Amino acid sequence: MEISGNSAIVVGGTGGLGEATVRRLHAAGAKVVVADLADDKGKALEQELGIRYVRTDATDEESVQAAIAEAEAAGPLRISVDVHGGPASGGRLLNKDGSPLDLAGFRTTVDVYLTGVFNVMRLAAAAIAKQEPLDEGARGVIVNTASIAAYEGQIGQIPYAAAKGGVVSMTLVAARDLSPVGVRAVTIAPGTFLTPAYGKAGDQLEAYWGPQVPHPKRMGRSSEYASLVQHICENDYLNGEVIRLDGALRFPPK
């Protein structure tokens, strides 16, 4: 699928992975809408690149619909990328004093990292499915973001691992559900990525995680995530798959 001339929505487009994706798709000729809650960063991208920023809560239907409408107005919507973040709780299933993990925190984490992804995916799919079919009936692609924690969640990561595991599990089903309308669904499961959000702590994280990655011995770069997004968009035979992007890293227990 050609990226140029089509519109794309990037939910979470002001974060490290999201911003890199916005820039990559914009450079490839897409009319990009940044959907996020970080107004300052979003407006800065809007001004710099001449694209649109729409304040968007991934868990809210009306909010996501407004962002999608903006993307549809810009051109044929064929690309949806969801890399949004948010609050995440953690802790062992049983604390040292024997008390169980907080239920409210679990629900919040699942709501942000799983229900939010489902909400964006279903609404984006409905919009993309309305576009005119291209070669072989293709209409577009949905790219979601999981984590290798879906497979090797560490101690204290039950809420996050459960949510990301749900994103992984939705991928093949979504691809099958959307196959009649020519919409692909692919998920990226990143390992440890160094983004600007870490600030000065990034050096400490690099020193800790870098040596644990088999090759290359460093944390991932946002540009590498964005590069994979572009390839997924352009390769019509990538569908229903979860792609680990982790340098062969497997999380240890802690």
BAKE-532237 format. One record per residue: residue in one letter; x, y, z of N, C-alpha, C in turn; residue number from 0. Coordinates in Angstrom, 2 decimals. Example, Ala and Ser with C-alpha at 12.3 -4.5 7.8 and 13.67 -1.06 7.14 Angstrom:
BEGIN
['A', [13.19, -5.69, 7.80], [12.30, -4.50, 7.80], [13.20, -3.30, 7.80], 0]
['S', [12.85, -2.25, 7.08], [13.67, -1.06, 7.14], [12.90, 0.03, 7.87], 1]
END
This chain:
BEGIN
['M', [0.83, -1.19, 0.00], [0.00, 0.00, 0.00], [0.87, 1.25, 0.00], 0]
['E', [0.53, 2.18, -0.86], [1.24, 3.44, -0.91], [0.84, 4.31, 0.28], 1]
['I', [1.80, 4.87, 0.96], [1.52, 5.76, 2.08], [1.19, 7.16, 1.59], 2]
['S', [1.91, 7.62, 0.61], [1.77, 8.98, 0.11], [0.35, 9.24, -0.40], 3]
['G', [-0.20, 10.37, 0.02], [-1.53, 10.76, -0.45], [-2.66, 10.28, 0.42], 4]
['N', [-2.38, 9.37, 1.31], [-3.40, 8.86, 2.23], [-3.24, 9.51, 3.60], 5]
['S', [-4.31, 9.46, 4.39], [-4.21, 10.03, 5.73], [-3.94, 8.93, 6.74], 6]
['A', [-3.36, 9.32, 7.86], [-3.01, 8.39, 8.93], [-3.30, 9.05, 10.26], 7]
['I', [-3.76, 8.25, 11.21], [-3.94, 8.73, 12.57], [-2.94, 8.00, 13.46], 8]
['V', [-2.25, 8.75, 14.30], [-1.30, 8.15, 15.24], [-1.75, 8.53, 16.65], 9]
['V', [-2.31, 7.56, 17.34], [-2.80, 7.78, 18.70], [-1.62, 7.59, 19.66], 10]
['G', [-1.35, 8.62, 20.45], [-0.13, 8.62, 21.25], [1.02, 9.21, 20.45], 11]
['G', [0.69, 10.08, 19.51], [1.68, 10.58, 18.56], [2.65, 11.61, 19.09], 12]
['T', [2.54, 12.00, 20.37], [3.51, 12.94, 20.92], [4.60, 12.26, 21.74], 13]
['G', [4.44, 10.98, 22.03], [5.44, 10.24, 22.79], [6.64, 9.90, 21.94], 14]
['G', [7.62, 9.24, 22.54], [8.84, 8.91, 21.81], [8.60, 8.07, 20.58], 15]
['L', [7.95, 6.93, 20.74], [7.66, 6.05, 19.60], [6.65, 6.70, 18.67], 16]
['G', [5.66, 7.37, 19.27], [4.62, 8.00, 18.47], [5.13, 9.15, 17.62], 17]
['E', [5.95, 10.01, 18.21], [6.47, 11.14, 17.45], [7.35, 10.67, 16.30], 18]
['A', [8.17, 9.66, 16.56], [9.02, 9.12, 15.49], [8.16, 8.58, 14.35], 19]
['T', [7.04, 7.95, 14.71], [6.13, 7.41, 13.70], [5.46, 8.53, 12.92], 20]
['V', [5.03, 9.56, 13.62], [4.43, 10.72, 12.96], [5.39, 11.31, 11.94], 21]
['R', [6.62, 11.49, 12.35], [7.61, 12.08, 11.45], [7.88, 11.16, 10.25], 22]
['R', [7.95, 9.88, 10.50], [8.24, 8.92, 9.43], [7.11, 8.87, 8.40], 23]
['L', [5.87, 8.81, 8.86], [4.74, 8.76, 7.95], [4.57, 10.08, 7.21], 24]
['H', [4.82, 11.17, 7.91], [4.75, 12.49, 7.26], [5.79, 12.58, 6.15], 25]
['A', [7.00, 12.13, 6.44], [8.07, 12.16, 5.43], [7.74, 11.28, 4.24], 26]
['A', [6.95, 10.23, 4.48], [6.57, 9.32, 3.39], [5.38, 9.84, 2.60], 27]
['G', [4.86, 10.99, 2.99], [3.78, 11.61, 2.21], [2.39, 11.45, 2.77], 28]
['A', [2.27, 10.90, 3.98], [0.94, 10.75, 4.58], [0.47, 12.07, 5.17], 29]
['K', [-0.84, 12.24, 5.22], [-1.46, 13.38, 5.88], [-1.79, 12.92, 7.31], 30]
['V', [-0.94, 13.29, 8.25], [-0.98, 12.69, 9.58], [-1.78, 13.54, 10.56], 31]
['V', [-2.59, 12.85, 11.35], [-3.28, 13.47, 12.48], [-2.69, 12.89, 13.76], 32]
['V', [-2.21, 13.77, 14.62], [-1.66, 13.36, 15.91], [-2.79, 13.39, 16.94], 33]
['A', [-3.06, 12.26, 17.55], [-4.13, 12.14, 18.54], [-3.50, 11.82, 19.89], 34]
['D', [-3.59, 12.74, 20.83], [-2.93, 12.53, 22.12], [-3.50, 13.51, 23.14], 35]
['L', [-2.95, 13.47, 24.34], [-3.39, 14.35, 25.42], [-2.33, 15.38, 25.81], 36]
['A', [-1.18, 15.33, 25.16], [-0.09, 16.26, 25.47], [-0.20, 17.47, 24.55], 37]
['D', [-0.94, 18.47, 24.98], [-1.26, 19.60, 24.11], [-0.03, 20.36, 23.63], 38]
['D', [0.90, 20.63, 24.52], [2.07, 21.42, 24.14], [2.87, 20.73, 23.04], 39]
['K', [3.14, 19.44, 23.23], [3.91, 18.70, 22.24], [3.12, 18.54, 20.94], 40]
['G', [1.82, 18.29, 21.08], [0.99, 18.11, 19.90], [0.92, 19.36, 19.05], 41]
['K', [0.75, 20.50, 19.69], [0.68, 21.75, 18.95], [2.02, 22.12, 18.34], 42]
['A', [3.10, 21.75, 19.02], [4.43, 22.01, 18.47], [4.64, 21.20, 17.19], 43]
['L', [4.22, 19.95, 17.19], [4.32, 19.12, 15.99], [3.42, 19.67, 14.88], 44]
['E', [2.25, 20.09, 15.27], [1.30, 20.67, 14.31], [1.92, 21.86, 13.58], 45]
['Q', [2.55, 22.73, 14.35], [3.15, 23.93, 13.77], [4.39, 23.61, 12.94], 46]
['E', [5.22, 22.70, 13.44], [6.46, 22.37, 12.75], [6.23, 21.66, 11.42], 47]
['L', [5.32, 20.67, 11.43], [5.14, 19.80, 10.27], [3.95, 20.19, 9.40], 48]
['G', [3.10, 21.09, 9.89], [1.93, 21.46, 9.12], [0.89, 20.36, 9.10], 49]
['I', [0.78, 19.63, 10.20], [-0.19, 18.55, 10.31], [-1.23, 18.96, 11.35], 50]
['R', [-2.14, 18.04, 11.69], [-3.20, 18.36, 12.65], [-2.98, 17.61, 13.95], 51]
['Y', [-3.21, 18.33, 15.04], [-3.22, 17.72, 16.38], [-4.64, 17.80, 16.93], 52]
['V', [-5.12, 16.67, 17.46], [-6.44, 16.62, 18.07], [-6.31, 16.00, 19.46], 53]
['R', [-6.72, 16.74, 20.46], [-6.67, 16.22, 21.83], [-7.59, 15.00, 21.91], 54]
['T', [-7.01, 13.85, 22.32], [-7.72, 12.59, 22.22], [-7.46, 11.69, 23.41], 55]
['D', [-8.53, 11.19, 24.00], [-8.47, 10.17, 25.04], [-8.83, 8.84, 24.39], 56]
['A', [-7.88, 7.92, 24.33], [-8.09, 6.65, 23.63], [-9.22, 5.83, 24.21], 57]
['T', [-9.57, 6.06, 25.46], [-10.64, 5.27, 26.09], [-12.02, 5.88, 25.89], 58]
['D', [-12.09, 7.04, 25.25], [-13.37, 7.75, 25.09], [-13.82, 7.71, 23.63], 59]
['E', [-15.01, 7.20, 23.39], [-15.49, 7.01, 22.02], [-15.60, 8.33, 21.25], 60]
['E', [-16.23, 9.33, 21.84], [-16.41, 10.60, 21.14], [-15.07, 11.27, 20.83], 61]
['S', [-14.14, 11.15, 21.76], [-12.83, 11.74, 21.57], [-12.10, 11.11, 20.38], 62]
['V', [-12.12, 9.79, 20.32], [-11.45, 9.09, 19.21], [-12.17, 9.37, 17.89], 63]
['Q', [-13.49, 9.41, 17.93], [-14.25, 9.70, 16.71], [-13.90, 11.07, 16.15], 64]
['A', [-13.69, 12.04, 17.02], [-13.34, 13.38, 16.56], [-11.98, 13.38, 15.84], 65]
['A', [-11.03, 12.63, 16.38], [-9.71, 12.54, 15.74], [-9.81, 11.83, 14.39], 66]
['I', [-10.59, 10.79, 14.34], [-10.77, 10.05, 13.10], [-11.45, 10.92, 12.05], 67]
['A', [-12.42, 11.70, 12.46], [-13.10, 12.60, 11.53], [-12.13, 13.61, 10.94], 68]
['E', [-11.20, 14.08, 11.76], [-10.18, 15.02, 11.28], [-9.29, 14.34, 10.24], 69]
['A', [-8.94, 13.08, 10.49], [-8.10, 12.34, 9.54], [-8.86, 12.08, 8.24], 70]
['E', [-10.14, 11.77, 8.35], [-10.94, 11.53, 7.15], [-11.06, 12.79, 6.30], 71]
['A', [-11.12, 13.94, 6.96], [-11.23, 15.20, 6.24], [-9.94, 15.53, 5.49], 72]
['A', [-8.83, 15.00, 5.97], [-7.53, 15.29, 5.35], [-7.29, 14.48, 4.09], 73]
['G', [-7.92, 13.31, 4.00], [-7.71, 12.44, 2.85], [-8.21, 11.05, 3.16], 74]
['P', [-8.07, 10.10, 2.25], [-8.52, 8.74, 2.51], [-7.79, 8.14, 3.71], 75]
['L', [-8.53, 7.79, 4.75], [-7.91, 7.23, 5.95], [-7.62, 5.76, 5.73], 76]
['R', [-6.34, 5.42, 5.69], [-5.95, 4.03, 5.46], [-4.97, 3.50, 6.50], 77]
['I', [-4.52, 4.35, 7.41], [-3.51, 3.92, 8.39], [-3.92, 4.39, 9.78], 78]
['S', [-3.94, 3.46, 10.71], [-4.15, 3.78, 12.13], [-3.03, 3.14, 12.93], 79]
['V', [-2.30, 3.95, 13.67], [-1.23, 3.46, 14.53], [-1.56, 3.86, 15.97], 80]
['D', [-1.57, 2.90, 16.86], [-1.88, 3.19, 18.27], [-0.67, 2.84, 19.13], 81]
['V', [-0.10, 3.88, 19.74], [1.07, 3.69, 20.60], [0.89, 4.53, 21.87], 82]
['H', [-0.37, 4.70, 22.27], [-0.65, 5.55, 23.43], [-0.22, 4.87, 24.73], 83]
['G', [0.09, 5.70, 25.71], [0.44, 5.21, 27.04], [-0.54, 5.73, 28.06], 84]
['G', [-0.11, 5.77, 29.31], [-0.99, 6.23, 30.37], [-0.61, 5.60, 31.69], 85]
['P', [-1.42, 5.82, 32.70], [-1.11, 5.28, 34.03], [-1.13, 3.75, 34.03], 86]
['A', [-0.17, 3.18, 34.74], [-0.10, 1.72, 34.86], [0.27, 1.37, 36.30], 87]
['S', [-0.49, 0.49, 36.89], [-0.20, 0.07, 38.26], [0.69, -1.17, 38.22], 88]
['G', [1.26, -1.48, 39.36], [2.10, -2.66, 39.46], [2.14, -3.18, 40.87], 89]
['G', [2.87, -4.23, 41.05], [2.98, -4.86, 42.37], [2.80, -6.35, 42.27], 90]
['R', [3.29, -7.05, 43.26], [3.14, -8.50, 43.28], [1.68, -8.88, 43.53], 91]
['L', [1.31, -10.04, 43.06], [-0.06, -10.53, 43.26], [-0.41, -10.58, 44.74], 92]
['L', [0.58, -10.96, 45.53], [0.45, -10.88, 46.99], [1.60, -10.05, 47.54], 93]
['N', [1.28, -9.04, 48.32], [2.30, -8.22, 48.95], [3.00, -9.01, 50.05], 94]
['K', [4.09, -8.45, 50.56], [4.85, -9.15, 51.60], [4.04, -9.41, 52.86], 95]
['D', [3.04, -8.56, 53.07], [2.19, -8.77, 54.25], [1.03, -9.71, 53.98], 96]
['G', [0.99, -10.28, 52.76], [-0.04, -11.24, 52.42], [-1.29, -10.62, 51.82], 97]
['S', [-1.33, -9.30, 51.69], [-2.51, -8.64, 51.12], [-2.48, -8.75, 49.60], 98]
['P', [-3.66, -8.87, 48.97], [-3.72, -9.04, 47.51], [-3.50, -7.73, 46.77], 99]
['L', [-3.09, -7.87, 45.52], [-2.87, -6.71, 44.67], [-4.16, -5.93, 44.49], 100]
['D', [-4.04, -4.61, 44.44], [-5.18, -3.71, 44.34], [-5.98, -3.94, 43.06], 101]
['L', [-7.29, -4.12, 43.19], [-8.15, -4.37, 42.03], [-8.35, -3.10, 41.20], 102]
['A', [-8.50, -1.97, 41.86], [-8.75, -0.72, 41.13], [-7.59, -0.39, 40.18], 103]
['G', [-6.37, -0.59, 40.65], [-5.21, -0.32, 39.81], [-5.16, -1.25, 38.61], 104]
['F', [-5.51, -2.50, 38.82], [-5.55, -3.46, 37.72], [-6.56, -3.01, 36.67], 105]
['R', [-7.74, -2.63, 37.13], [-8.78, -2.20, 36.20], [-8.35, -0.97, 35.40], 106]
['T', [-7.72, -0.01, 36.06], [-7.27, 1.19, 35.37], [-6.25, 0.86, 34.30], 107]
['T', [-5.29, 0.00, 34.64], [-4.25, -0.37, 33.68], [-4.84, -1.08, 32.47], 108]
['V', [-5.74, -2.02, 32.70], [-6.38, -2.73, 31.60], [-7.24, -1.79, 30.76], 109]
['D', [-7.90, -0.83, 31.42], [-8.73, 0.12, 30.70], [-7.88, 0.96, 29.73], 110]
['V', [-6.74, 1.42, 30.20], [-5.88, 2.27, 29.37], [-5.19, 1.46, 28.28], 111]
['Y', [-4.58, 0.36, 28.65], [-3.68, -0.36, 27.74], [-4.35, -1.46, 26.92], 112]
['L', [-5.56, -1.84, 27.25], [-6.26, -2.85, 26.45], [-7.57, -2.30, 25.90], 113]
['T', [-8.44, -1.82, 26.79], [-9.72, -1.29, 26.33], [-9.51, -0.10, 25.41], 114]
['G', [-8.53, 0.76, 25.73], [-8.24, 1.90, 24.87], [-7.80, 1.47, 23.48], 115]
['V', [-6.98, 0.44, 23.41], [-6.53, -0.08, 22.11], [-7.72, -0.64, 21.33], 116]
['F', [-8.57, -1.40, 22.01], [-9.76, -1.94, 21.36], [-10.65, -0.82, 20.83], 117]
['N', [-10.82, 0.22, 21.63], [-11.67, 1.33, 21.23], [-11.15, 2.01, 19.97], 118]
['V', [-9.86, 2.30, 19.94], [-9.26, 2.92, 18.76], [-9.37, 1.99, 17.56], 119]
['M', [-9.07, 0.71, 17.77], [-9.07, -0.24, 16.66], [-10.44, -0.39, 16.01], 120]
['R', [-11.47, -0.51, 16.84], [-12.81, -0.73, 16.27], [-13.29, 0.50, 15.51], 121]
['L', [-13.02, 1.69, 16.03], [-13.47, 2.90, 15.37], [-12.66, 3.20, 14.11], 122]
['A', [-11.35, 2.96, 14.19], [-10.51, 3.14, 13.00], [-10.88, 2.15, 11.91], 123]
['A', [-11.16, 0.91, 12.31], [-11.53, -0.11, 11.32], [-12.79, 0.29, 10.57], 124]
['A', [-13.76, 0.82, 11.30], [-15.01, 1.24, 10.66], [-14.76, 2.35, 9.64], 125]
['A', [-13.86, 3.25, 9.96], [-13.55, 4.36, 9.04], [-12.75, 3.89, 7.84], 126]
['I', [-11.74, 3.07, 8.09], [-10.90, 2.59, 6.99], [-11.71, 1.72, 6.03], 127]
['A', [-12.64, 0.95, 6.57], [-13.45, 0.04, 5.74], [-14.33, 0.78, 4.74], 128]
['K', [-14.55, 2.08, 4.95], [-15.39, 2.86, 4.04], [-14.62, 3.39, 2.84], 129]
['Q', [-13.29, 3.23, 2.85], [-12.48, 3.75, 1.75], [-12.61, 2.88, 0.51], 130]
['E', [-12.31, 3.46, -0.64], [-12.34, 2.70, -1.88], [-11.25, 1.64, -1.87], 131]
['P', [-11.55, 0.42, -2.32], [-10.53, -0.63, -2.31], [-9.42, -0.34, -3.31], 132]
['L', [-8.21, -0.77, -2.93], [-7.05, -0.65, -3.79], [-6.80, -2.01, -4.44], 133]
['D', [-5.56, -2.27, -4.84], [-5.24, -3.56, -5.46], [-5.58, -4.71, -4.50], 134]
['E', [-6.16, -5.75, -5.04], [-6.51, -6.96, -4.29], [-7.48, -6.68, -3.14], 135]
['G', [-8.24, -5.61, -3.26], [-9.25, -5.30, -2.26], [-8.75, -4.65, -1.00], 136]
['A', [-7.47, -4.26, -0.97], [-6.89, -3.67, 0.24], [-7.48, -2.29, 0.50], 137]
['R', [-7.78, -2.02, 1.76], [-8.29, -0.70, 2.14], [-7.39, 0.01, 3.14], 138]
['G', [-6.61, -0.74, 3.92], [-5.75, -0.08, 4.89], [-5.23, -1.02, 5.94], 139]
['V', [-4.61, -0.43, 6.97], [-3.95, -1.25, 7.99], [-4.06, -0.59, 9.35], 140]
['I', [-4.17, -1.42, 10.37], [-4.18, -0.99, 11.77], [-2.96, -1.58, 12.44], 141]
['V', [-2.16, -0.72, 13.06], [-0.96, -1.16, 13.77], [-1.13, -0.84, 15.26], 142]
['N', [-1.12, -1.87, 16.08], [-1.21, -1.70, 17.53], [0.15, -1.94, 18.18], 143]
['T', [0.24, -1.58, 19.44], [1.51, -1.72, 20.16], [1.29, -2.54, 21.42], 144]
['A', [2.01, -3.64, 21.53], [1.97, -4.47, 22.74], [3.29, -4.26, 23.49], 145]
['S', [3.88, -5.32, 23.95], [5.17, -5.28, 24.66], [5.63, -6.71, 24.82], 146]
['I', [6.94, -6.90, 24.94], [7.40, -8.26, 25.22], [6.99, -8.70, 26.62], 147]
['A', [6.50, -7.75, 27.43], [5.94, -8.13, 28.73], [4.70, -9.00, 28.57], 148]
['A', [4.09, -8.97, 27.40], [2.96, -9.86, 27.13], [3.38, -11.32, 27.20], 149]
['Y', [4.65, -11.59, 26.93], [5.16, -12.95, 26.91], [5.98, -13.28, 28.16], 150]
['E', [6.77, -12.32, 28.63], [7.65, -12.55, 29.78], [7.49, -11.44, 30.79], 151]
['G', [6.27, -11.26, 31.25], [6.04, -10.23, 32.25], [6.90, -10.46, 33.48], 152]
['Q', [7.46, -9.38, 33.98], [8.33, -9.49, 35.13], [7.54, -9.43, 36.44], 153]
['I', [8.19, -9.78, 37.53], [7.56, -9.71, 38.84], [7.01, -8.31, 39.05], 154]
['G', [5.76, -8.24, 39.44], [5.11, -6.96, 39.68], [4.42, -6.36, 38.48], 155]
['Q', [4.40, -7.09, 37.35], [3.83, -6.55, 36.11], [2.50, -7.17, 35.72], 156]
['I', [1.81, -7.82, 36.62], [0.59, -8.53, 36.23], [-0.40, -7.63, 35.49], 157]
['P', [-0.75, -6.43, 35.98], [-1.72, -5.62, 35.25], [-1.26, -5.26, 33.84], 158]
['Y', [-0.02, -4.81, 33.73], [0.51, -4.40, 32.43], [0.65, -5.59, 31.49], 159]
['A', [1.17, -6.70, 32.01], [1.34, -7.90, 31.18], [-0.01, -8.42, 30.70], 160]
['A', [-1.01, -8.37, 31.57], [-2.34, -8.83, 31.18], [-2.91, -7.97, 30.06], 161]
['A', [-2.75, -6.65, 30.19], [-3.27, -5.75, 29.17], [-2.55, -5.96, 27.84], 162]
['K', [-1.24, -6.02, 27.87], [-0.48, -6.20, 26.64], [-0.70, -7.59, 26.04], 163]
['G', [-0.90, -8.58, 26.90], [-1.24, -9.91, 26.42], [-2.57, -9.90, 25.68], 164]
['G', [-3.50, -9.07, 26.15], [-4.77, -8.93, 25.47], [-4.62, -8.32, 24.08], 165]
['V', [-3.73, -7.35, 23.96], [-3.48, -6.74, 22.65], [-2.91, -7.79, 21.69], 166]
['V', [-1.99, -8.59, 22.19], [-1.43, -9.68, 21.37], [-2.54, -10.63, 20.91], 167]
['S', [-3.40, -11.01, 21.84], [-4.45, -11.98, 21.52], [-5.48, -11.44, 20.55], 168]
['M', [-5.70, -10.13, 20.55], [-6.68, -9.54, 19.63], [-6.19, -9.52, 18.19], 169]
['T', [-4.89, -9.60, 17.99], [-4.32, -9.32, 16.67], [-4.83, -10.26, 15.58], 170]
['L', [-4.68, -11.55, 15.76], [-5.11, -12.50, 14.73], [-6.62, -12.46, 14.55], 171]
['V', [-7.35, -12.36, 15.65], [-8.82, -12.32, 15.55], [-9.25, -11.08, 14.77], 172]
['A', [-8.62, -9.94, 15.05], [-8.96, -8.72, 14.33], [-8.67, -8.86, 12.84], 173]
['A', [-7.52, -9.46, 12.52], [-7.17, -9.66, 11.11], [-8.19, -10.54, 10.40], 174]
['R', [-8.65, -11.57, 11.10], [-9.67, -12.45, 10.52], [-11.01, -11.73, 10.38], 175]
['D', [-11.37, -10.99, 11.42], [-12.64, -10.25, 11.38], [-12.67, -9.22, 10.25], 176]
['L', [-11.53, -8.58, 10.01], [-11.48, -7.48, 9.05], [-11.10, -7.91, 7.64], 177]
['S', [-10.77, -9.18, 7.46], [-10.35, -9.64, 6.14], [-11.41, -9.42, 5.05], 178]
['P', [-12.72, -9.55, 5.33], [-13.70, -9.31, 4.25], [-13.70, -7.89, 3.72], 179]
['V', [-13.24, -6.93, 4.53], [-13.23, -5.54, 4.06], [-11.83, -5.06, 3.69], 180]
['G', [-10.85, -5.96, 3.69], [-9.51, -5.62, 3.22], [-8.71, -4.75, 4.16], 181]
['V', [-8.95, -4.88, 5.46], [-8.19, -4.12, 6.45], [-7.29, -5.08, 7.21], 182]
['R', [-5.98, -4.80, 7.23], [-5.03, -5.65, 7.93], [-4.87, -5.18, 9.38], 183]
['A', [-4.44, -6.12, 10.23], [-4.16, -5.80, 11.64], [-2.84, -6.45, 12.03], 184]
['V', [-1.92, -5.63, 12.51], [-0.59, -6.10, 12.90], [-0.22, -5.43, 14.21], 185]
['T', [0.49, -6.16, 15.06], [0.93, -5.60, 16.34], [2.44, -5.66, 16.44], 186]
['I', [3.02, -4.60, 16.98], [4.45, -4.57, 17.30], [4.59, -4.75, 18.80], 187]
['A', [5.48, -5.66, 19.21], [5.77, -5.88, 20.63], [7.19, -5.43, 20.91], 188]
['P', [7.37, -4.17, 21.32], [8.73, -3.66, 21.56], [9.34, -4.25, 22.83], 189]
['G', [10.66, -4.27, 22.83], [11.40, -4.59, 24.05], [11.66, -3.31, 24.80], 190]
['T', [12.90, -3.10, 25.22], [13.25, -1.88, 25.96], [13.69, -0.80, 24.98], 191]
['F', [12.97, 0.30, 24.97], [13.25, 1.39, 24.05], [13.60, 2.65, 24.84], 192]
['L', [14.63, 3.33, 24.38], [15.08, 4.56, 25.02], [14.40, 5.74, 24.32], 193]
['T', [13.53, 6.44, 25.07], [12.81, 7.57, 24.52], [13.13, 8.83, 25.33], 194]
['P', [12.85, 10.00, 24.77], [13.13, 11.24, 25.48], [12.41, 11.37, 26.82], 195]
['A', [11.33, 10.63, 27.01], [10.56, 10.72, 28.25], [11.39, 10.36, 29.48], 196]
['Y', [12.41, 9.55, 29.30], [13.24, 9.13, 30.43], [14.19, 10.23, 30.90], 197]
['G', [14.47, 11.20, 30.03], [15.35, 12.30, 30.43], [16.72, 11.81, 30.86], 198]
['K', [17.21, 12.36, 31.97], [18.53, 12.00, 32.48], [18.60, 10.55, 32.93], 199]
['A', [17.45, 9.98, 33.29], [17.43, 8.58, 33.72], [17.75, 7.63, 32.57], 200]
['G', [17.72, 8.14, 31.34], [17.98, 7.30, 30.19], [19.36, 6.67, 30.21], 201]
['D', [20.34, 7.38, 30.69], [21.69, 6.84, 30.76], [21.75, 5.64, 31.70], 202]
['Q', [21.05, 5.74, 32.81], [21.03, 4.62, 33.77], [20.30, 3.42, 33.19], 203]
['L', [19.20, 3.68, 32.49], [18.46, 2.59, 31.87], [19.29, 1.91, 30.79], 204]
['E', [19.98, 2.71, 30.00], [20.83, 2.15, 28.95], [21.93, 1.28, 29.55], 205]
['A', [22.50, 1.74, 30.63], [23.57, 0.99, 31.29], [23.05, -0.33, 31.86], 206]
['Y', [21.79, -0.33, 32.28], [21.21, -1.55, 32.87], [20.72, -2.53, 31.79], 207]
['W', [19.93, -2.00, 30.83], [19.30, -2.88, 29.86], [20.20, -3.21, 28.67], 208]
['G', [21.02, -2.25, 28.24], [21.84, -2.47, 27.06], [22.62, -3.78, 27.07], 209]
['P', [23.36, -4.08, 28.15], [24.14, -5.32, 28.18], [23.30, -6.58, 28.17], 210]
['Q', [22.02, -6.47, 28.49], [21.16, -7.66, 28.54], [20.59, -8.03, 27.17], 211]
['V', [20.69, -7.11, 26.22], [20.18, -7.38, 24.87], [21.23, -8.17, 24.10], 212]
['P', [20.87, -9.35, 23.55], [21.87, -10.15, 22.84], [22.59, -9.40, 21.72], 213]
['H', [21.84, -8.74, 20.85], [22.47, -7.95, 19.78], [21.40, -7.14, 19.06], 214]
['P', [21.65, -5.86, 18.83], [22.79, -5.08, 19.33], [22.64, -4.76, 20.82], 215]
['K', [23.75, -4.64, 21.50], [23.73, -4.48, 22.96], [23.41, -3.03, 23.35], 216]
['R', [22.17, -2.69, 23.15], [21.67, -1.36, 23.49], [20.16, -1.42, 23.52], 217]
['M', [19.55, -0.36, 24.06], [18.11, -0.25, 24.01], [17.66, 0.14, 22.60], 218]
['G', [16.41, -0.11, 22.31], [15.89, 0.22, 21.00], [15.76, 1.72, 20.79], 219]
['R', [15.69, 2.12, 19.53], [15.55, 3.53, 19.17], [14.17, 3.75, 18.56], 220]
['S', [13.60, 4.90, 18.87], [12.26, 5.21, 18.36], [12.21, 5.13, 16.84], 221]
['S', [13.29, 5.50, 16.19], [13.33, 5.47, 14.73], [13.17, 4.04, 14.21], 222]
['E', [13.63, 3.06, 14.99], [13.51, 1.66, 14.57], [12.06, 1.18, 14.65], 223]
['Y', [11.36, 1.65, 15.67], [9.93, 1.35, 15.75], [9.20, 1.97, 14.55], 224]
['A', [9.49, 3.24, 14.28], [8.82, 3.94, 13.19], [9.13, 3.30, 11.84], 225]
['S', [10.34, 2.85, 11.67], [10.72, 2.18, 10.42], [9.89, 0.92, 10.21], 226]
['L', [9.67, 0.18, 11.29], [8.86, -1.03, 11.17], [7.41, -0.69, 10.85], 227]
['V', [6.89, 0.37, 11.44], [5.53, 0.80, 11.11], [5.41, 1.07, 9.61], 228]
['Q', [6.37, 1.78, 9.06], [6.33, 2.09, 7.64], [6.35, 0.80, 6.81], 229]
['H', [7.20, -0.13, 7.19], [7.27, -1.38, 6.42], [5.95, -2.15, 6.50], 230]
['I', [5.34, -2.17, 7.67], [4.05, -2.85, 7.82], [3.01, -2.22, 6.90], 231]
['C', [3.00, -0.90, 6.84], [2.05, -0.21, 5.97], [2.26, -0.59, 4.51], 232]
['E', [3.50, -0.70, 4.11], [3.82, -0.91, 2.70], [3.81, -2.37, 2.27], 233]
['N', [3.89, -3.29, 3.21], [3.94, -4.71, 2.88], [2.56, -5.34, 3.11], 234]
['D', [1.82, -5.53, 2.04], [0.44, -6.01, 2.14], [0.31, -7.44, 2.65], 235]
['Y', [1.41, -8.17, 2.67], [1.31, -9.57, 3.11], [1.56, -9.72, 4.61], 236]
['L', [1.84, -8.64, 5.28], [1.96, -8.68, 6.73], [0.58, -8.46, 7.33], 237]
['N', [0.05, -9.50, 7.95], [-1.30, -9.43, 8.49], [-1.48, -10.47, 9.60], 238]
['G', [-2.17, -10.07, 10.66], [-2.48, -11.01, 11.74], [-1.27, -11.43, 12.55], 239]
['E', [-0.20, -10.67, 12.49], [1.05, -11.07, 13.13], [1.45, -10.10, 14.24], 240]
['V', [2.10, -10.66, 15.26], [2.73, -9.85, 16.30], [4.23, -9.93, 16.08], 241]
['I', [4.86, -8.79, 15.88], [6.29, -8.73, 15.57], [7.05, -8.23, 16.79], 242]
['R', [7.91, -9.07, 17.33], [8.77, -8.65, 18.43], [9.89, -7.78, 17.87], 243]
['L', [10.11, -6.65, 18.54], [11.17, -5.73, 18.15], [12.02, -5.49, 19.39], 244]
['D', [13.00, -6.40, 19.61], [13.64, -6.42, 20.93], [15.10, -6.84, 20.94], 245]
['G', [15.73, -7.00, 19.76], [17.14, -7.42, 19.75], [17.36, -8.78, 20.36], 246]
['A', [16.31, -9.64, 20.36], [16.34, -10.99, 20.93], [16.33, -10.98, 22.47], 247]
['L', [15.96, -9.85, 23.07], [15.86, -9.78, 24.53], [14.68, -10.61, 25.03], 248]
['R', [14.90, -11.32, 26.13], [13.83, -11.98, 26.85], [13.90, -11.50, 28.29], 249]
['F', [12.79, -10.93, 28.77], [12.80, -10.37, 30.11], [13.12, -11.43, 31.16], 250]
['P', [14.00, -11.15, 32.09], [14.23, -12.03, 33.24], [13.07, -11.82, 34.24], 251]
['P', [13.00, -12.63, 35.29], [11.89, -12.48, 36.24], [11.80, -11.08, 36.85], 252]
['K', [12.97, -10.44, 37.09], [12.95, -9.07, 37.61], [14.23, -8.34, 37.25], 253]
END
